[in-house]
């Protein structure tokens, strides 16, 4: 995922369908310089972590 799209998702009030390693996640913050995002898995909100943006994928909800 690119920095601009990750920032759009993080600042949007609408929940996007984003995955990290196959797990649905929520993007809390995007670090533009390091191209990383602070995320947590939806089923484990207490477990925050920093991941590279390239590990994030957005699923197209129209295909479901």
Phi and psi restraints in degrees (range 20) as a CNS / XPLOR table:
assign (resid 1 and name C) (resid 2 and name N)
       (resid 2 and name CA) (resid 2 and name C) 1.0 -87.4 20.0 2
assign (resid 2 and name N) (resid 2 and name CA)
       (resid 2 and name C) (resid 3 and name N) 1.0 162.9 20.0 2
assign (resid 2 and name C) (resid 3 and name N)
       (resid 3 and name CA) (resid 3 and name C) 1.0 -58.9 20.0 2
assign (resid 3 and name N) (resid 3 and name CA)
       (resid 3 and name C) (resid 4 and name N) 1.0 -45.7 20.0 2
assign (resid 3 and name C) (resid 4 and name N)
       (resid 4 and name CA) (resid 4 and name C) 1.0 -60.7 20.0 2
assign (resid 4 and name N) (resid 4 and name CA)
       (resid 4 and name C) (resid 5 and name N) 1.0 -46.0 20.0 2
assign (resid 4 and name C) (resid 5 and name N)
       (resid 5 and name CA) (resid 5 and name C) 1.0 -66.1 20.0 2
assign (resid 5 and name N) (resid 5 and name CA)
       (resid 5 and name C) (resid 6 and name N) 1.0 -40.3 20.0 2
assign (resid 5 and name C) (resid 6 and name N)
       (resid 6 and name CA) (resid 6 and name C) 1.0 -62.0 20.0 2
assign (resid 6 and name N) (resid 6 and name CA)
       (resid 6 and name C) (resid 7 and name N) 1.0 -40.0 20.0 2
assign (resid 6 and name C) (resid 7 and name N)
       (resid 7 and name CA) (resid 7 and name C) 1.0 -66.5 20.0 2
assign (resid 7 and name N) (resid 7 and name CA)
       (resid 7 and name C) (resid 8 and name N) 1.0 -39.6 20.0 2
assign (resid 7 and name C) (resid 8 and name N)
       (resid 8 and name CA) (resid 8 and name C) 1.0 -59.7 20.0 2
assign (resid 8 and name N) (resid 8 and name CA)
       (resid 8 and name C) (resid 9 and name N) 1.0 -45.5 20.0 2
assign (resid 8 and name C) (resid 9 and name N)
       (resid 9 and name CA) (resid 9 and name C) 1.0 -64.9 20.0 2
assign (resid 9 and name N) (resid 9 and name CA)
       (resid 9 and name C) (resid 10 and name N) 1.0 -45.1 20.0 2
assign (resid 9 and name C) (resid 10 and name N)
       (resid 10 and name CA) (resid 10 and name C) 1.0 -63.0 20.0 2
assign (resid 10 and name N) (resid 10 and name CA)
       (resid 10 and name C) (resid 11 and name N) 1.0 -34.0 20.0 2
assign (resid 10 and name C) (resid 11 and name N)
       (resid 11 and name CA) (resid 11 and name C) 1.0 -91.9 20.0 2
assign (resid 11 and name N) (resid 11 and name CA)
       (resid 11 and name C) (resid 12 and name N) 1.0 -7.7 20.0 2
assign (resid 11 and name C) (resid 12 and name N)
       (resid 12 and name CA) (resid 12 and name C) 1.0 -80.0 20.0 2
assign (resid 12 and name N) (resid 12 and name CA)
       (resid 12 and name C) (resid 13 and name N) 1.0 140.6 20.0 2
assign (resid 12 and name C) (resid 13 and name N)
       (resid 13 and name CA) (resid 13 and name C) 1.0 -75.9 20.0 2
assign (resid 13 and name N) (resid 13 and name CA)
       (resid 13 and name C) (resid 14 and name N) 1.0 -11.3 20.0 2
assign (resid 13 and name C) (resid 14 and name N)
       (resid 14 and name CA) (resid 14 and name C) 1.0 -92.6 20.0 2
assign (resid 14 and name N) (resid 14 and name CA)
       (resid 14 and name C) (resid 15 and name N) 1.0 129.1 20.0 2
assign (resid 14 and name C) (resid 15 and name N)
       (resid 15 and name CA) (resid 15 and name C) 1.0 -71.0 20.0 2
assign (resid 15 and name N) (resid 15 and name CA)
       (resid 15 and name C) (resid 16 and name N) 1.0 122.3 20.0 2
assign (resid 15 and name C) (resid 16 and name N)
       (resid 16 and name CA) (resid 16 and name C) 1.0 -92.9 20.0 2
assign (resid 16 and name N) (resid 16 and name CA)
       (resid 16 and name C) (resid 17 and name N) 1.0 157.6 20.0 2
assign (resid 16 and name C) (resid 17 and name N)
       (resid 17 and name CA) (resid 17 and name C) 1.0 -93.5 20.0 2
assign (resid 17 and name N) (resid 17 and name CA)
       (resid 17 and name C) (resid 18 and name N) 1.0 86.8 20.0 2
assign (resid 17 and name C) (resid 18 and name N)
       (resid 18 and name CA) (resid 18 and name C) 1.0 -113.1 20.0 2
assign (resid 18 and name N) (resid 18 and name CA)
       (resid 18 and name C) (resid 19 and name N) 1.0 139.5 20.0 2
assign (resid 18 and name C) (resid 19 and name N)
       (resid 19 and name CA) (resid 19 and name C) 1.0 -120.8 20.0 2
assign (resid 19 and name N) (resid 19 and name CA)
       (resid 19 and name C) (resid 20 and name N) 1.0 148.2 20.0 2
assign (resid 19 and name C) (resid 20 and name N)
       (resid 20 and name CA) (resid 20 and name C) 1.0 -132.1 20.0 2
assign (resid 20 and name N) (resid 20 and name CA)
       (resid 20 and name C) (resid 21 and name N) 1.0 116.6 20.0 2
assign (resid 20 and name C) (resid 21 and name N)
       (resid 21 and name CA) (resid 21 and name C) 1.0 55.1 20.0 2
assign (resid 21 and name N) (resid 21 and name CA)
       (resid 21 and name C) (resid 22 and name N) 1.0 38.4 20.0 2
assign (resid 21 and name C) (resid 22 and name N)
       (resid 22 and name CA) (resid 22 and name C) 1.0 83.1 20.0 2
assign (resid 22 and name N) (resid 22 and name CA)
       (resid 22 and name C) (resid 23 and name N) 1.0 -4.6 20.0 2
assign (resid 22 and name C) (resid 23 and name N)
       (resid 23 and name CA) (resid 23 and name C) 1.0 -101.3 20.0 2
assign (resid 23 and name N) (resid 23 and name CA)
       (resid 23 and name C) (resid 24 and name N) 1.0 134.4 20.0 2
assign (resid 23 and name C) (resid 24 and name N)
       (resid 24 and name CA) (resid 24 and name C) 1.0 -65.2 20.0 2
assign (resid 24 and name N) (resid 24 and name CA)
       (resid 24 and name C) (resid 25 and name N) 1.0 132.2 20.0 2
assign (resid 24 and name C) (resid 25 and name N)
       (resid 25 and name CA) (resid 25 and name C) 1.0 -132.0 20.0 2
assign (resid 25 and name N) (resid 25 and name CA)
       (resid 25 and name C) (resid 26 and name N) 1.0 168.0 20.0 2
assign (resid 25 and name C) (resid 26 and name N)
       (resid 26 and name CA) (resid 26 and name C) 1.0 -119.4 20.0 2
assign (resid 26 and name N) (resid 26 and name CA)
       (resid 26 and name C) (resid 27 and name N) 1.0 130.7 20.0 2
assign (resid 26 and name C) (resid 27 and name N)
       (resid 27 and name CA) (resid 27 and name C) 1.0 -90.2 20.0 2
assign (resid 27 and name N) (resid 27 and name CA)
       (resid 27 and name C) (resid 28 and name N) 1.0 119.5 20.0 2
assign (resid 27 and name C) (resid 28 and name N)
       (resid 28 and name CA) (resid 28 and name C) 1.0 -89.1 20.0 2
assign (resid 28 and name N) (resid 28 and name CA)
       (resid 28 and name C) (resid 29 and name N) 1.0 -42.9 20.0 2
assign (resid 28 and name C) (resid 29 and name N)
       (resid 29 and name CA) (resid 29 and name C) 1.0 -153.7 20.0 2
assign (resid 29 and name N) (resid 29 and name CA)
       (resid 29 and name C) (resid 30 and name N) 1.0 147.0 20.0 2
assign (resid 29 and name C) (resid 30 and name N)
       (resid 30 and name CA) (resid 30 and name C) 1.0 -117.0 20.0 2
assign (resid 30 and name N) (resid 30 and name CA)
       (resid 30 and name C) (resid 31 and name N) 1.0 129.9 20.0 2
assign (resid 30 and name C) (resid 31 and name N)
       (resid 31 and name CA) (resid 31 and name C) 1.0 -100.5 20.0 2
assign (resid 31 and name N) (resid 31 and name CA)
       (resid 31 and name C) (resid 32 and name N) 1.0 106.7 20.0 2
assign (resid 31 and name C) (resid 32 and name N)
       (resid 32 and name CA) (resid 32 and name C) 1.0 -65.1 20.0 2
assign (resid 32 and name N) (resid 32 and name CA)
       (resid 32 and name C) (resid 33 and name N) 1.0 -40.1 20.0 2
assign (resid 32 and name C) (resid 33 and name N)
       (resid 33 and name CA) (resid 33 and name C) 1.0 -64.0 20.0 2
assign (resid 33 and name N) (resid 33 and name CA)
       (resid 33 and name C) (resid 34 and name N) 1.0 -46.9 20.0 2
assign (resid 33 and name C) (resid 34 and name N)
       (resid 34 and name CA) (resid 34 and name C) 1.0 -92.1 20.0 2
assign (resid 34 and name N) (resid 34 and name CA)
       (resid 34 and name C) (resid 35 and name N) 1.0 -2.8 20.0 2
assign (resid 34 and name C) (resid 35 and name N)
       (resid 35 and name CA) (resid 35 and name C) 1.0 51.9 20.0 2
assign (resid 35 and name N) (resid 35 and name CA)
       (resid 35 and name C) (resid 36 and name N) 1.0 51.0 20.0 2
assign (resid 35 and name C) (resid 36 and name N)
       (resid 36 and name CA) (resid 36 and name C) 1.0 -127.7 20.0 2
assign (resid 36 and name N) (resid 36 and name CA)
       (resid 36 and name C) (resid 37 and name N) 1.0 166.6 20.0 2
assign (resid 36 and name C) (resid 37 and name N)
       (resid 37 and name CA) (resid 37 and name C) 1.0 -134.2 20.0 2
assign (resid 37 and name N) (resid 37 and name CA)
       (resid 37 and name C) (resid 38 and name N) 1.0 143.3 20.0 2
assign (resid 37 and name C) (resid 38 and name N)
       (resid 38 and name CA) (resid 38 and name C) 1.0 -90.0 20.0 2
assign (resid 38 and name N) (resid 38 and name CA)
       (resid 38 and name C) (resid 39 and name N) 1.0 119.9 20.0 2
assign (resid 38 and name C) (resid 39 and name N)
       (resid 39 and name CA) (resid 39 and name C) 1.0 -132.7 20.0 2
assign (resid 39 and name N) (resid 39 and name CA)
       (resid 39 and name C) (resid 40 and name N) 1.0 168.5 20.0 2
assign (resid 39 and name C) (resid 40 and name N)
       (resid 40 and name CA) (resid 40 and name C) 1.0 -147.1 20.0 2
assign (resid 40 and name N) (resid 40 and name CA)
       (resid 40 and name C) (resid 41 and name N) 1.0 148.9 20.0 2
assign (resid 40 and name C) (resid 41 and name N)
       (resid 41 and name CA) (resid 41 and name C) 1.0 -70.7 20.0 2
assign (resid 41 and name N) (resid 41 and name CA)
       (resid 41 and name C) (resid 42 and name N) 1.0 140.4 20.0 2
assign (resid 41 and name C) (resid 42 and name N)
       (resid 42 and name CA) (resid 42 and name C) 1.0 -60.4 20.0 2
assign (resid 42 and name N) (resid 42 and name CA)
       (resid 42 and name C) (resid 43 and name N) 1.0 -31.3 20.0 2
assign (resid 42 and name C) (resid 43 and name N)
       (resid 43 and name CA) (resid 43 and name C) 1.0 -89.1 20.0 2
assign (resid 43 and name N) (resid 43 and name CA)
       (resid 43 and name C) (resid 44 and name N) 1.0 -1.4 20.0 2
assign (resid 43 and name C) (resid 44 and name N)
       (resid 44 and name CA) (resid 44 and name C) 1.0 -142.5 20.0 2
assign (resid 44 and name N) (resid 44 and name CA)
       (resid 44 and name C) (resid 45 and name N) 1.0 65.5 20.0 2
assign (resid 44 and name C) (resid 45 and name N)
       (resid 45 and name CA) (resid 45 and name C) 1.0 -63.2 20.0 2
assign (resid 45 and name N) (resid 45 and name CA)
       (resid 45 and name C) (resid 46 and name N) 1.0 -18.3 20.0 2
assign (resid 45 and name C) (resid 46 and name N)
       (resid 46 and name CA) (resid 46 and name C) 1.0 -78.9 20.0 2
assign (resid 46 and name N) (resid 46 and name CA)
       (resid 46 and name C) (resid 47 and name N) 1.0 -13.0 20.0 2
assign (resid 46 and name C) (resid 47 and name N)
       (resid 47 and name CA) (resid 47 and name C) 1.0 -102.4 20.0 2
assign (resid 47 and name N) (resid 47 and name CA)
       (resid 47 and name C) (resid 48 and name N) 1.0 80.6 20.0 2
assign (resid 47 and name C) (resid 48 and name N)
       (resid 48 and name CA) (resid 48 and name C) 1.0 -80.1 20.0 2
assign (resid 48 and name N) (resid 48 and name CA)
       (resid 48 and name C) (resid 49 and name N) 1.0 149.7 20.0 2
assign (resid 48 and name C) (resid 49 and name N)
       (resid 49 and name CA) (resid 49 and name C) 1.0 -155.8 20.0 2
assign (resid 49 and name N) (resid 49 and name CA)
       (resid 49 and name C) (resid 50 and name N) 1.0 161.8 20.0 2
assign (resid 49 and name C) (resid 50 and name N)
       (resid 50 and name CA) (resid 50 and name C) 1.0 -103.5 20.0 2
assign (resid 50 and name N) (resid 50 and name CA)
       (resid 50 and name C) (resid 51 and name N) 1.0 127.9 20.0 2
assign (resid 50 and name C) (resid 51 and name N)
       (resid 51 and name CA) (resid 51 and name C) 1.0 -132.8 20.0 2
assign (resid 51 and name N) (resid 51 and name CA)
       (resid 51 and name C) (resid 52 and name N) 1.0 153.6 20.0 2
assign (resid 51 and name C) (resid 52 and name N)
       (resid 52 and name CA) (resid 52 and name C) 1.0 -66.8 20.0 2
assign (resid 52 and name N) (resid 52 and name CA)
       (resid 52 and name C) (resid 53 and name N) 1.0 144.1 20.0 2
assign (resid 52 and name C) (resid 53 and name N)
       (resid 53 and name CA) (resid 53 and name C) 1.0 -61.1 20.0 2
assign (resid 53 and name N) (resid 53 and name CA)
       (resid 53 and name C) (resid 54 and name N) 1.0 -29.1 20.0 2
assign (resid 53 and name C) (resid 54 and name N)
       (resid 54 and name CA) (resid 54 and name C) 1.0 -65.6 20.0 2
assign (resid 54 and name N) (resid 54 and name CA)
       (resid 54 and name C) (resid 55 and name N) 1.0 -14.4 20.0 2
assign (resid 54 and name C) (resid 55 and name N)
       (resid 55 and name CA) (resid 55 and name C) 1.0 -84.8 20.0 2
assign (resid 55 and name N) (resid 55 and name CA)
       (resid 55 and name C) (resid 56 and name N) 1.0 -6.8 20.0 2
assign (resid 55 and name C) (resid 56 and name N)
       (resid 56 and name CA) (resid 56 and name C) 1.0 -97.6 20.0 2
assign (resid 56 and name N) (resid 56 and name CA)
       (resid 56 and name C) (resid 57 and name N) 1.0 137.7 20.0 2
assign (resid 56 and name C) (resid 57 and name N)
       (resid 57 and name CA) (resid 57 and name C) 1.0 -131.4 20.0 2
assign (resid 57 and name N) (resid 57 and name CA)
       (resid 57 and name C) (resid 58 and name N) 1.0 146.1 20.0 2
assign (resid 57 and name C) (resid 58 and name N)
       (resid 58 and name CA) (resid 58 and name C) 1.0 -105.9 20.0 2
assign (resid 58 and name N) (resid 58 and name CA)
       (resid 58 and name C) (resid 59 and name N) 1.0 125.4 20.0 2
assign (resid 58 and name C) (resid 59 and name N)
       (resid 59 and name CA) (resid 59 and name C) 1.0 -87.5 20.0 2
assign (resid 59 and name N) (resid 59 and name CA)
       (resid 59 and name C) (resid 60 and name N) 1.0 136.4 20.0 2
assign (resid 59 and name C) (resid 60 and name N)
       (resid 60 and name CA) (resid 60 and name C) 1.0 -76.7 20.0 2
assign (resid 60 and name N) (resid 60 and name CA)
       (resid 60 and name C) (resid 61 and name N) 1.0 114.4 20.0 2
assign (resid 60 and name C) (resid 61 and name N)
       (resid 61 and name CA) (resid 61 and name C) 1.0 -71.3 20.0 2
assign (resid 61 and name N) (resid 61 and name CA)
       (resid 61 and name C) (resid 62 and name N) 1.0 -16.2 20.0 2
assign (resid 61 and name C) (resid 62 and name N)
       (resid 62 and name CA) (resid 62 and name C) 1.0 -74.3 20.0 2
assign (resid 62 and name N) (resid 62 and name CA)
       (resid 62 and name C) (resid 63 and name N) 1.0 -16.2 20.0 2
assign (resid 62 and name C) (resid 63 and name N)
       (resid 63 and name CA) (resid 63 and name C) 1.0 -85.0 20.0 2
assign (resid 63 and name N) (resid 63 and name CA)
       (resid 63 and name C) (resid 64 and name N) 1.0 -9.8 20.0 2
